[in-house]
Amino acid sequence: MKGWMGKIKALALLSSLALFLSGCGKDNLTALVPKGYGSEVSFNLIILTTVVMTFVFLAVIITYVIVLLRFRKKKGQEDFIPKQVEGNQTLETIWTVIPIILVIIMAVPTVIHSFTLSDTSEADEHINIDVTGNQYWWHFDYKDEGFQTSQDLYIPQGERVYLNMIASDVTHSFWVPSISGKMDVNVDNENTMYIEAYEEGVYWGKCAELCGPSHSLMDFKVIVVSPEEYDQWIADMKDVDPEAEPESAVAQEGKELFEENNCMGCHAIGSSPAQVGPNLTNFGDRTKFAGFLDPTKENLVDWIMDPESIKPGNKMTGNYPDLSEDEADKIAEYLMQLQPSEVTPDSAGGLK
Amino acid sequence: MSVTATQKRSVGAVLWDYLTTIDHKKIAHLYLIGGGFFFILGGLEAVIIRIQLIKPENDFISAGFYNEMITMHGTTMIFLAAMPILLGLMNAIMPLQIGARDVSFPFLNSLGFWLFMFGGLLLNCSWFLGGAPDAGWTSYASLAIDSPGHGVDFYVAGLQIAGAGTLMGGINFLATIVNMRAPGMTYMRMPLFAWATFITSVLILFAFPALTVNLFLLMFDRMFGSAFFDVALGGNTIIWQHLFWIFGHPEVYILILPLFGLFSDVFSTFSKKRLFGYTAMVFATMLIAFLGFMVWAHHMFTVGLGPVANSIFAIATMAIAVPTGIKIFNWLATMWGGSITINSAMLWALGFIPSFTIGGMTGVMLGSAVADYQYHDTYFVIAHFHYVIVGGTVFGIFCGLHYWWPVMFGRILHEGMGKLTFWTFFIGFHMTFFIQHFLGLMGMPRRYWVFLEDQGLDLGNLISTIGAFFMSFAVIVFIINIFYTAAKGERPSPDPYDGRTLEWATASSPPPHYNFAQLPLTRGLDPLWIEKMEGNGKMTPAEPLGDIHMPNGSILPFLMSLGFFIAGFGFIYQVDHSAWYLALYGGMAFALGCMVVRSFKDDHGHHIPKEELEREAD
């Protein structure tokens, strides 16, 4: 029995060591290394409540251990009848009042920050972006600038950005753990939240409300760039000429195939209010294809050929004629050269 | 005498006995068998989920099937495993603890069980009929309306039928405790488990109607073309969330309060001490139940209800920590100064304290709305509620089964296997769920079919899956223990643990079907203990020996439930073809017919003559 327990202890020690080595998770994904206002406020409360609760846990565990060490039935005293204590008013008052005080300590900052985080009174003075959650992709409408994009949300570092969010089909939830806590994206009403990122970089975003089979593949990214680069990016995006002919001949063929095969029925290139499918204006700069595939041509061809096997339940499947691999390859060539701006995820530090 | 009779009876006779029984102890057996079956089913679903998540981007099962798994795991464990097993324990023990011969409405008791069983079977039929529900156990309206096929329809019909059964159970227990306490058994002398049953029943009474209404709304939307949740037609999906959690949060307390009661009894018995702060424990339970109705929106902090609502619900949520803390410290104080025996039943109770305390801690942390913006819908929440529901409810169920097995089945579970079950389950449980707190904070949302490669989540998920295998092993050992005990188990005396309460004061183990030949006279808290301390050794009868009036068994509850089961299929499939209205109306008419028979056929029960009681006593 002893050796067995020893092995368990060793295992526990090993796993906690492994946990320590893996640290607090992946940079720019984990909520444990906050890099934005919302995540910092939440993190502070996570720490505060953890500390208070650890104190309570220790109080319980120390008493528990003492009880188990001191009050086990002893050999030779099998017939011992302990004193039948009814209670103790002083003790019971102590373990009622102390928790009340601890609750107050945690409740006050919770209430204060509930208000600060949901304060949208200054939204008009800041950047506003309309966000639409769809099965299984994200649409971002820079309505003040008059253009749209999808999947990669560009924001300037150090500035508050207000997101006005609604879902087109079922409820989703917008979560960029390193920058901010999440907010649901409802079908009923527009929810507004603001985010503010402290550092430039590419941040992982996740859908956090079950929305169908490909819920776990509904990733997006937030690209935080310097305010100057942001202005540059805005200008580049507004300047896009959707009719521009691609340079290479293959891409030109791809453009024709794109037009012939009904792709444009759902996917806009250039500004368009339509949002049946993701806007592809800067598709060549995407951090990932289809939300989670590495941005290689092979992946894109696979995706165009058979989206259902890659992202079950997506709305693209079956809405366009069957394509040969050669055709898909040309379309991919066309899409991957849609790079209207010098400001890209790579220039922001790249996806870690 | 009863034992030899059992051995001689044919399988058919036993089956008929159980189909028609209205004896609370046999209904308890049925609940334990039914709930145990679904617990194993839900456990298998859990293992499949964990295998899928053993490594990144795994393709063990498909995305759609995975969503069916998580939905059915949650729904099965809560509605078809945990609650029925608890109803089974309450049925087996509560009437004994208050010195009653049965519950107030034995017929209703049987009907409640069969409704649960048929509801659960209906829900699980979906596996074979085109796919199980896949919108999560919470079945949020926008996704539930969007879900193709009949899966969600099975969810609606199955839970509606099973829920009606639970509601009947709750009402029945309330009536029983109000009316059928033995002479001298005042409210403030009831064991904590009886108190917890009472308060849990109040929760069931007030919480389940919210679920019933919600399920009806969803049923009308999916099957009869209404638009309660269709935004395009002026509906609102947030209503579903509110109604679901107005039911759903009290449901959490329905799952844990009975075990709080049980643990109070167990700590007291195995420490040989009176429960510390009895009055405070009773009122803390009531306060938890009351506050349990005031906190539902903490499941909705990220919905966008605004800072006022979030603040109010955050404070109310944290406030629940106070009465819960009182209970934990009172349990510790009960053991303090005692003479503690550690056997397999007590091990589960001792394992509960640190496990549940962690679950309670993370509960308070989740209650802080601002921090919850990070925790919400991640593996942190998964970890939290498994610490509460497994560390509290499942530990409690195992504790209750080991503790009361002699009362329920007349045998003692094998101690060595009991301890092996505990240790493997305890280790596996912490391995599976502790690491999930960190997975959540490291960016893993819940209900993810796959997690991507290179996100720092691989090791945590692997450890978690290994833990799940430990728990599976523990459950297998427990099942072996049950069969071993049934075949070779030790036959205990009616009071093997030096008990304090009336379930240990019966004439035999298991008790005769009328429980007490003469109702016992209760002279204070822990009535049996009082008599032992005063040297009497057994309860003083409160009445002279006389004929006992007992109700007759009936097949009608089974038939009524069968009618609703058939009607359930009718409701689900009438959308496809109007011929299914035949099943709908046929099933309903059959159930109604049974009710008419029940109403107009006089059944005065039977009497057990005094002479027979005297014979058995000898």
Interface residues (C-beta under 8 A of the other chain):
Chain A: I8 S15 A18 L19 S22 G23 C24 G25 K26 L29 T30 A31 L32 G38 S39 V41 S42 F43 L45 I46 T49 T50 M53 T54 V56 F57 V60 I61 T63 Y64 V67 L68 F71 R72 K73 K74 Q77 F80 I81 P82 K83 Q84 V85 E86 G87 N88 L91 E92 W95 T96 P99 I100 L102 V103 M106 A107 P109 T110 V111 H113 S114 F115 L117 S118 D119 A167 D169 V170 T171 S173 W175 P177 S180 G181 K182 M183 D184 N186 V187 D188 N189 N191 W204 K206 C207 A208 E209 L210 C211 G212 P213 S214 H215 S216 L217 D219 F292 P312 G313
Chain B: S62 A63 G64 Y66 N67 D134 A135 G136 Y140 S142 L143 D146 V231 N236 T237 I238 S271 K272 K273 R274 F276 G277 Y278 T279 A280 T302 V303 G304 G306 P307 N310 S311 A314 I315 M318 A319 A321 V322 G325 I326 I328 F329 N330 L332 A333 M335 W336 G337 G338 S339 I340 T341 I342 L350 I353 P354 T357 I358 M361 T362 V364 M365 G367 S368 A369 V370 A371 D372 Y373 Q374 H376 D377 T378 I427 M431 I435 F438 L441 M442 G443 P445 R446 R447 Y448 W449 V450 F451 L452 D454 Q455 G456 L457 L459 G460 I463 M533
